[in-house]
Amino acid sequence: MARIYDDIDLAWTLQGDLNIGPDGDIADTASDVLRSIRQEIRTRVRSSLQDWELHPGLGADLDEIIGEPNSRETATVGRDRIVASLTRDGFMADSDIQVKSVPVDRHTILYRIRVSVASTTANGSSEELTEKFLFFIKNKGFRFIT
């Protein structure tokens, strides 16, 4: 059974800046309780271990596959690193996560992270959320697909 991942946090841009709400105040994720988990997924996937001084075990270390050939083995290493970063410190249950990789071209892998979530009224009775991003293995880069 999927865990409840409803949380309220500050709302961040993809670049890591605080969002400002329509009232001019700092925005939070209260209107979309699953946004908090989306933000944390993005932070963990885009980070490398030791990037965060207060949370040195936070990242996925995908930079370790930069320069590798776009092969099934490379994609699997990336997938395993993503799952490890999301399950580290009990953030997510391994059984709630599915990561699929698809080669896009010689230098790009599409990763799709599907997370099973417990349906609650706060999250609009959602049962899953999906985050997709392109990872460029030639020269580290991410592009999240919304």
C-alpha angles and dihedrals in degrees: 000000000000120000126242108259098176108135139153119223138150113289113246132190118235087257090058099255124135115258119231116220126226089263091059093251126117106281124234135191097252092116091052110029092184091058089079092061091045089054092049092048090053092047093050095044094048095045132080125219111276093023092113115056094203093041107033094167096054106100137081097224093223087157085078090074096050110124094020119124115267095252136140089258093054092047090050092052088051092048092050091050091051093051091046092052093049095047096041113114091009094285091141136007113250089226090060095057132081119175120190125186127202125183110234100180138331093295105027135076123188112215121195116194114196117189123191110220131187111256112246135164089243092061095043093256091295117169099189144010129207131208119188129187141166116234117201108211096187095062114005111258140139132209115184116210115216 
